């Protein structure tokens, strides 16, 4: 085995280890770049069902600290950005944390706006720092769940920023706060359906809302799109094991690129069911697709109105005739020679 081959092999293996470690959420130890990790300090009223995130139960008045340690194991000082994120639902039906997303009108309390302690934190080399986050909130006539996370992100210095692609490591410590008794029913509502363009792809996007201050778990949703003209179903999709954050929007994308959808009028039927959260809802909504939208949704597949199919058939026939005529012409010239 040559030195060059061994060097490439070590490079490939080390990168595979890093990728696997990131996917598993494990703590990385990289001697060249240094490393850090975060250790939450759970409060006295921490519920016993959680070992890697904050989960507390409070009454309407909340005076609570959420502390944690940042441990810098490298030989250099490190600077971190500490921020509070709000619970949200991704387009794939998973709970995540962000502040860069549309909020539902029913979300009246955002942890990102009521918690203090965010900002830049410096941790000396081979040392640790205790960070104290505080929540002092009087919640009048509220019962339900508040969801969010503390985000700790290592800052890159200007030299690293200008040096190309750099690894940037971050931790989220989720926070779940149960306020009073969780006896209210879970509720969902239908918002809208629209064609959206994102990074040169077009999707039919449905927007639903979890209007209750509760996590909706193990949710299944069935979508059925029918032509208003023919009453026939042109598209069906089923999604299972979904989770919706409290008071959040859920905007799944319905990919129609393999459907020969035409411009016209349609009706979508949506059935949402969750035995665990006692959800059983059905909505119907009418919508229309124009020719340009239909073409984009089909991602280049044959798209037409019923009235223009004849022109497409004639066009194909004309191309075939021209090809046959050209072949005959070539053979005739060859025979003459």
Protein Blocks (a to p, Z undefined) as FASTA:
>chain_A
ZZklmmmmmmmmmmmmmmmmmmnopacddfknopadddddddfklcfkbckbccddddfb
dcdddddddddfbfbdcddddddddddddfkopacddfbdcddfklmbcfklmcghiacd
dddehiadddddddddddehiacdddddddddddddfklmmnopaddddddddddddehj
afbccddddfbdcdddeehiacdddddddfbfcdcehiacddddddfklopafbdcddeh
iacdehiacdddddfklpccdedddddddddddfklopacdddddddddfklmmmmnnop
acddfklmmmmmmmmmmmmmmmmmmmmmmmmmmmmZZ
